[in-house]
Amino acid sequence: MKAIPYVLMLFLFAGVVTPPSASAQELVWAADAEGGAPYTFPDPKDPAHIIGFEVDLANALAARMGRKARFVQNQWDGLVPGLERGEYDVVINGLEITPERAEKIHFSNPYFYSTLTITRRIDDNRVQRAEDLRKLTVGVLKVTYAERYIQSLGGVTIRSYDGQVQPFIDLALGRLDAVVMDTPIAIYYATGPQVKNIELPAARMMFGIGIRKNDTDLLQQINTALESMKQDGTLRKIYTDWGIYNAATAQTFGDRDPVSNDIAPRYREYLDTIQTKRTFRERLDEYWRYLPLLLQGALVTLEISALSMAIAIGLGLCLAVLRVFAPPTIAWPVIAFIEVIRGTPLLIQLFIIFYGLPSIGIKFSPLWAAVVGLGINYAAYEAENYRAGIQSIPRGQLDAALALGLTRIQTIRKIVLPQAVRLVIPPVTNDFIALLKDSSLVSVITMVELTKMYGQLAATNYDYIGIGLLTAAIYFVLGLPIARLSQLLEARLAYMKV
């Protein structure tokens, strides 16, 4: 019985079990910090700190409910599935209230209304209204009202993006003719003299807080708190601080005072930080501040990769032995498993494990879902590596071992496998390095690893080159010892020269 607390502590550390009282006084909310300003994003001055008008909203809402807000990172596409899975209490991330989403989750009363804005280059006068976008190439965020609105126009070449920064970069480079985004995004990202913004007042959307269908009590509490924050001016202050208060929101709130964002301290502070020219020395200092965050992401990457590769090697070896030596009734299902895993995308497998399996009662923490998903995927490839190694052993060695009185299992364990393992060290090493990089896909299941951290920092600071080179260097340093270890193992296990 004494061992039970230690086992429980191990599972708590791994994230498999959540202590019952851990979230009793918390409002756990989710967003994608890579989405950018002004919603939820890393503070350019202190990237370890998440800021944004929805951060202020979540904190004020939690305080009004007598709770403490706790932020959970998740990929934009996975916010609603993660909510349904129970990873957090609510979603607050510019989530548009749509009939399709309302079928899956509850929405609070709208807390913000937004319009759409067209951004074009100042020297391109072809676009003056929405209809002028036909026959042009337009950038939008995927799975948003902007994307649906442009699709409804017809005749527009649409390019959908995961992040807010990339469309404006492509617009500046001439890859796009225009960008259509929520107006708050345009206010923050289309600010230079090279672009012009054209607001579309008729294209209006509502943002609501996403809540699980069975959390009706929480829905009522949130609506009550939001109404109180509307009445006492808390929401207006948050929006004016960030420079996004607008006539649509004021009208819905019943606010008859003039709409003004003249002060907007958070907005001006953001622009001052982003637009400040930095010397080379200041850039280096900035990268030095980012390094701890990137290393933190690297530790997550390394942890996931090491655990996944251990599963891949062990399971892959078992699959290879069964495929080569087991009777057909066992070998054929193994072959089918290997081919299915190799023939389907890793991303889909991760979604099935993390979001699909809970529907049949199998639920993994984000860490173990990532480890199991990567481990099983790479086990299929390792099985083929080991099969090639096993089949490269001359048949005469097996016959000789059996003739000397060794059983079939002893022959496999003592004669075949040691030689096969030695032969496949180079391809297994390559797979480990590949897995290290493929671990970037686990950001879709709420894990913040090295690549996701890079995306958040780069999107906040508009610096994809410097931070990208630093991130690439970290990946290189992580993979270098693996390659060196492989060389040492090859030398240690090499055949003795006659």
C-alpha positions in Angstrom: 0.0 0.0 0.0 2.9 2.4 0.6 3.7 2.2 -3.1 0.3 3.6 -4.1 1.1 7.3 -3.3 4.3 7.1 -5.3 2.5 5.6 -8.3 -0.1 8.3 -8.0 2.5 11.0 -7.9 4.1 9.5 -11.0 0.8 9.7 -12.9 0.1 13.2 -11.7 3.5 14.3 -13.0 2.9 12.7 -16.3 -0.5 14.4 -16.6 -2.6 11.2 -16.8 -4.5 11.9 -13.6 -5.7 15.4 -12.4 -6.2 15.9 -8.7 -9.9 16.4 -8.0 -9.4 19.8 -6.3 -6.9 21.2 -8.8 -9.4 23.2 -10.8 -12.2 23.6 -8.2 -11.6 27.4 -7.8 -10.3 28.0 -11.3 -11.8 29.1 -14.6 -9.6 27.2 -17.1 -9.8 28.8 -20.5 -8.2 28.0 -23.8 -6.9 30.0 -26.8 -4.2 29.8 -29.4 -1.5 32.3 -28.4 -0.1 32.1 -32.0 -3.3 33.7 -33.2 -1.8 37.1 -32.4 -2.8 40.6 -31.2 -5.1 41.8 -29.9 -6.8 38.6 -28.8 -4.2 36.4 -27.0 -0.5 36.7 -27.6 2.9 36.7 -25.9 4.0 40.1 -24.6 6.7 41.4 -26.9 8.5 42.8 -23.9 8.2 39.6 -21.9 7.3 36.6 -24.1 6.8 34.4 -21.1 3.7 36.5 -20.2 0.5 36.1 -22.3 -1.5 39.4 -22.9 -4.4 40.5 -25.0 -7.9 41.9 -24.6 -9.3 38.4 -24.1 -6.7 37.7 -21.4 -8.0 40.8 -19.6 -11.6 39.6 -20.3 -10.9 36.1 -18.9 -9.2 37.5 -15.7 -12.1 40.0 -15.1 -14.7 37.3 -15.8 -13.1 34.8 -13.4 -12.8 37.5 -10.7 -16.5 38.4 -11.1 -17.3 34.6 -10.7 -15.0 34.3 -7.6 -12.5 32.2 -9.5 -9.0 32.5 -10.8 -8.3 32.3 -14.5 -5.8 29.8 -15.8 -4.8 29.8 -19.5 -4.4 26.6 -21.6 -2.7 26.7 -25.0 -4.3 24.8 -27.9 -4.2 25.0 -31.7 -7.0 27.0 -33.2 -8.4 24.0 -35.1 -8.5 22.0 -31.9 -10.1 24.5 -29.5 -13.7 23.1 -29.8 -12.7 19.4 -29.8 -10.5 20.1 -26.8 -13.4 21.7 -25.0 -15.7 18.7 -25.8 -13.0 16.4 -24.5 -12.9 18.3 -21.2 -9.4 19.7 -21.4 -10.6 23.1 -20.2 -13.8 24.8 -19.0 -14.3 27.4 -21.8 -12.9 28.7 -25.0 -12.2 32.5 -25.3 -10.4 33.2 -28.6 -12.5 35.2 -31.0 -14.8 32.2 -31.4 -17.5 33.3 -33.8 -21.1 32.2 -32.9 -22.2 30.0 -35.9 -25.0 27.5 -36.2 -22.5 24.7 -36.9 -20.6 25.3 -33.7 -23.8 25.9 -31.7 -24.8 22.3 -32.5 -21.7 21.1 -30.7 -21.2 23.6 -27.8 -23.0 26.3 -25.9 -22.2 29.9 -26.5 -22.4 32.7 -23.9 -24.1 35.9 -24.8 -21.9 37.8 -27.3 -19.1 39.7 -25.5 -17.9 41.5 -28.7 -19.1 42.4 -32.1 -16.7 42.9 -35.0 -16.8 43.8 -38.7 -14.5 42.7 -41.5 -11.8 44.9 -43.0 -10.1 44.7 -46.4 -6.4 45.5 -46.4 -4.7 46.3 -49.7 -1.5 48.0 -50.8 -1.8 51.8 -51.0 -0.7 51.8 -54.6 -3.2 49.2 -55.8 -6.5 51.0 -56.4 -8.4 48.1 -57.9 -10.1 47.3 -54.6 -12.6 49.9 -53.2 -15.4 47.5 -52.0 -16.0 43.8 -51.4 -17.2 43.1 -54.9 -13.9 44.3 -56.3 -12.2 41.3 -54.8 -13.5 39.0 -57.6 -10.8 37.6 -59.9 -8.2 38.6 -57.3 -6.2 36.5 -54.8 -7.2 37.2 -51.2 -5.7 36.0 -47.9 -7.9 35.0 -45.0 -7.7 33.0 -41.7 -9.0 29.5 -42.1 -12.2 28.4 -40.5 -13.4 32.1 -39.9 -16.2 34.3 -41.0 -13.8 36.1 -43.3 -13.2 32.9 -45.2 -16.9 32.2 -45.5 -17.7 35.7 -46.5 -15.1 35.8 -49.3 -16.3 32.4 -50.5 -19.9 33.8 -50.8 -18.7 36.5 -53.1 -17.7 33.9 -55.8 -14.9 34.2 -58.3 -12.2 35.0 -55.7 -9.0 33.0 -55.4 -8.7 32.3 -51.6 -5.6 31.5 -49.7 -6.3 30.4 -46.1 -3.7 30.8 -43.4 -3.2 29.5 -39.9 -1.8 32.7 -38.5 -2.4 36.4 -38.8 1.1 37.6 -39.7 1.7 35.6 -42.8 -1.1 37.0 -44.9 0.1 40.6 -44.4 3.7 39.5 -45.2 2.4 37.9 -48.5 0.5 41.1 -49.2 3.6 43.2 -48.9 5.5 40.8 -51.1 2.9 40.9 -53.8 1.7 37.3 -53.4 -1.7 38.5 -52.5 -3.9 41.3 -53.8 -5.7 41.8 -50.6 -6.3 40.5 -47.1 -9.7 40.2 -45.4 -9.6 39.9 -41.6 -11.5 40.8 -38.5 -11.3 44.5 -37.9 -9.3 44.2 -34.6 -6.7 42.2 -36.5 -6.4 44.9 -39.2 -6.1 47.6 -36.6 -3.0 45.9 -35.2 -1.3 44.4 -38.2 -2.1 46.8 -41.1 -0.7 50.0 -39.6 2.0 51.1 -42.0 1.8 53.8 -44.7 2.1 51.1 -47.4 -1.4 49.7 -46.8 -5.0 51.0 -46.8 -7.8 49.5 -44.7 -11.4 49.4 -46.0 -14.0 48.4 -43.3 -17.0 46.4 -44.3 -19.8 47.6 -41.8 -22.3 45.1 -43.3 -20.1 42.1 -42.6 -20.7 41.7 -38.9 -20.0 38.8 -36.6 -20.5 38.0 -32.9 -17.9 36.5 -30.6 -19.0 34.3 -27.7 -17.4 32.1 -25.0 -17.6 28.4 -25.9 -18.9 26.1 -23.2 -19.7 22.4 -23.1 -23.3 21.4 -23.7 -23.7 19.8 -20.3 -22.2 22.8 -18.4 -25.5 24.7 -18.2 -24.8 26.1 -14.7 -21.4 27.5 -15.9 -23.2 29.0 -18.9 -25.6 30.8 -16.6 -22.8 32.0 -14.3 -20.8 33.4 -17.3 -23.8 35.2 -18.8 -24.6 36.7 -15.5 -21.0 37.9 -15.1 -20.8 39.3 -18.6 -24.1 41.2 -18.1 -22.7 42.7 -14.9 -19.4 43.7 -16.8 -21.5 45.3 -19.5 -23.5 47.4 -17.1 -20.6 48.7 -15.0 -18.4 49.5 -18.0 -15.8 46.8 -17.4 -16.0 45.5 -20.9 -16.0 49.0 -22.4 -12.8 49.8 -20.5 -11.1 46.6 -21.7 -11.9 47.3 -25.3 -11.0 51.0 -25.2 -7.7 50.1 -23.5 -6.9 47.9 -26.5 -8.3 50.4 -29.1 -11.0 48.1 -30.5 -14.2 49.5 -29.1 -16.7 50.0 -32.0 -20.2 51.2 -32.8 -21.5 47.6 -33.3 -20.5 46.5 -29.8 -21.6 49.8 -28.2 -25.0 49.6 -29.9 -25.6 46.1 -28.6 -24.4 47.0 -25.1 -26.9 49.9 -25.1 -24.0 52.3 -24.7 -25.1 55.7 -26.0 -21.9 57.5 -25.2 -19.7 58.5 -28.1 -17.4 55.6 -29.2 -13.8 56.6 -28.7 -10.4 54.8 -28.7 -8.3 58.0 -28.4 -6.5 56.9 -25.3 -6.0 53.1 -25.9 -2.9 52.7 -23.8 -2.4 49.0 -24.5 -2.7 49.6 -28.2 -0.2 52.4 -28.3 2.2 50.5 -26.1 2.0 47.5 -28.5 2.7 49.7 -31.5 5.6 51.4 -29.8 7.2 48.1 -29.0 6.7 46.5 -32.4 7.6 49.6 -34.5 10.8 50.5 -32.5 13.9 49.9 -34.7 16.4 47.7 -32.9 20.1 47.6 -33.3 22.0 44.3 -33.9 23.0 44.3 -30.3 19.4 44.8 -29.1 18.4 42.0 -31.4 20.9 39.7 -29.8 19.7 40.7 -26.3 16.2 39.9 -27.4 17.2 36.5 -28.7 18.9 35.8 -25.4 15.6 36.6 -23.6 13.8 34.2 -25.9 16.3 31.4 -25.4 14.9 30.1 -22.1 11.4 29.8 -23.7 12.8 28.0 -26.7 14.8 25.6 -24.4 11.7 24.9 -22.4 10.0 23.9 -25.7 13.0 21.9 -26.6 12.8 19.9 -23.3 9.2 19.0 -24.2 10.3 18.0 -27.7 13.1 15.8 -26.3 10.8 14.2 -23.7 8.2 13.3 -26.2 10.7 12.1 -28.7 12.6 9.9 -26.3 9.5 8.2 -24.9 8.0 7.8 -28.3 11.1 6.2 -29.7 11.3 3.8 -26.9 7.8 2.6 -27.7 8.6 2.6 -31.5 11.8 0.4 -31.0 10.2 -2.1 -28.6 6.9 -2.4 -30.5 8.6 -2.3 -33.9 10.9 -5.2 -33.0 8.0 -7.3 -31.8 6.0 -6.6 -35.0 9.0 -7.5 -37.2 9.6 -10.8 -35.4 5.9 -11.7 -35.6 5.8 -10.8 -39.3 8.8 -12.9 -40.2 8.5 -15.9 -37.9 4.8 -16.1 -36.8 2.3 -18.3 -38.6 0.1 -16.6 -41.3 -2.9 -16.2 -39.0 -0.8 -13.9 -36.9 1.6 -12.5 -39.5 -1.2 -11.2 -41.8 -2.9 -9.0 -39.2 0.6 -7.6 -38.3 1.2 -6.8 -41.9 -2.2 -5.1 -42.2 -1.5 -3.0 -39.0 1.9 -1.9 -40.4 0.5 -0.9 -43.8 -2.5 1.0 -42.3 -0.2 3.0 -39.9 2.3 3.8 -42.6 -0.4 4.6 -45.1 -2.3 7.2 -43.0 -1.1 10.7 -41.9 0.3 11.1 -38.5 -1.8 14.1 -37.9 -5.0 12.1 -38.3 -3.7 9.4 -36.0 -3.1 12.0 -33.3 -6.6 13.5 -33.7 -8.1 10.0 -33.4 -6.1 9.1 -30.3 -6.6 12.5 -28.5 -10.1 13.5 -29.6 -11.7 10.2 -30.9 -10.8 7.6 -28.3 -12.4 9.4 -25.4 -15.8 8.7 -27.0 -15.2 5.0 -26.3 -13.8 5.6 -22.8 -10.1 5.7 -23.6 -8.6 9.1 -22.5 -4.9 10.1 -22.6 -3.3 13.2 -21.2 -1.9 15.4 -24.0 1.7 14.2 -23.2 0.8 10.5 -23.4 -1.5 11.0 -26.4 1.5 12.5 -28.2 3.9 9.7 -27.0 1.5 6.9 -27.9 0.6 8.5 -31.3 4.3 9.1 -32.4 5.4 5.7 -30.9 2.8 3.7 -32.8 3.4 5.6 -36.0 7.1 5.1 -35.9 6.8 1.5 -34.7 5.5 0.6 -38.2 8.6 2.1 -39.8 10.9 0.5 -37.3 9.2 -2.9 -37.9 10.2 -2.7 -41.6 13.8 -1.7 -40.6 14.1 -4.7 -38.3 12.5 -7.0 -40.9 15.1 -5.9 -43.4 17.8 -6.6 -40.8 16.4 -10.0 -39.9 16.1 -11.1 -43.5 19.6 -10.1 -44.2 20.9 -12.8 -41.9 22.0 -15.9 -43.9 19.5 -18.8 -43.7 22.4 -21.1 -43.0 22.9 -19.6 -39.5 19.4 -20.5 -38.5 19.7 -24.0 -39.8 23.1 -24.4 -38.0 21.7 -23.2 -34.7 18.7 -25.5 -34.9 21.1 -28.4 -35.8 23.1 -27.6 -32.7 20.0 -28.1 -30.5 18.9 -24.5 -30.0 15.1 -24.0 -30.0 13.5 -21.7 -32.5 13.0 -19.0 -29.9 16.6 -19.3 -28.7 17.9 -19.0 -32.3 15.9 -15.9 -32.8 16.9 -14.3 -29.5 20.6 -15.2 -29.5 21.6 -15.5 -33.1 19.3 -13.5 -35.4 18.2 -10.4 -33.3 21.7 -9.3 -32.1 22.9 -9.2 -35.7 19.8 -7.6 -37.0 19.8 -4.9 -34.4 23.4 -4.1 -35.2 22.7 -3.8 -38.9 19.7 -1.4 -38.5 21.4 1.1 -36.2 21.8 3.7 -39.1 18.2 3.7 -40.3 16.9 3.7 -36.7 19.0 6.7 -35.9 17.6 8.5 -38.9 14.1 7.7 -37.7 14.9 9.1 -34.3 16.1 12.4 -35.8 13.0 12.5 -38.0 10.7 11.8 -35.0 12.4 14.7 -33.2 11.2 17.0 -36.0 7.8 15.3 -36.5 7.1 16.0 -32.8 6.1 19.5 -33.9 2.7 18.1 -34.9 1.7 17.5 -31.3 0.9 21.2 -30.9 -2.6 20.2 -32.3 -3.3 18.4 -29.0 -2.4 21.3 -26.6 1.3 20.5 -26.3 3.6 23.5 -26.6 6.9 22.2 -28.0 9.8 23.8 -29.7 8.2 24.6 -33.1 5.0 25.9 -31.5 7.0 28.2 -29.2 8.9 29.5 -32.3 5.6 30.2 -34.0 4.3 32.2 -31.1 7.4 34.3 -30.7 7.9 34.9 -34.4 4.2 35.9 -34.9 4.5 38.4 -32.0 7.7 40.0 -33.1 7.5 39.7 -36.9 10.9 38.0 -36.8 10.8 34.6 -38.7 14.4 34.7 -39.7 16.4 35.4 -36.5 14.2 33.3 -34.2 13.9 30.7 -36.9 17.7 30.3 -37.1 17.9 30.1 -33.3 15.2 27.4 -33.3 16.9 25.5 -36.1 20.2 25.6 -34.2 18.5 24.1 -31.2 17.0 21.3 -33.3 20.5 20.7 -34.7 22.0 20.5 -31.2 19.4 18.1 -30.1 20.0 15.7 -33.1 23.8 15.9 -33.0 24.3 13.7 -29.9 22.0 11.1 -31.4 24.0 10.8 -34.5 27.2 10.6 -32.5 25.8 7.9 -30.2 24.8 6.0 -33.3 28.4 6.1 -34.5 29.7 4.9 -31.2 27.2 2.0 -31.1 28.2 1.0 -34.6 31.8 1.0 -33.7 31.2 -1.0 -30.5 29.0 -3.6 -32.2 31.0 -3.9 -35.4 32.2 -7.3 -36.6 35.7 -8.2 -35.5 38.1 -8.2 -38.4 39.6 -11.6 -39.2 
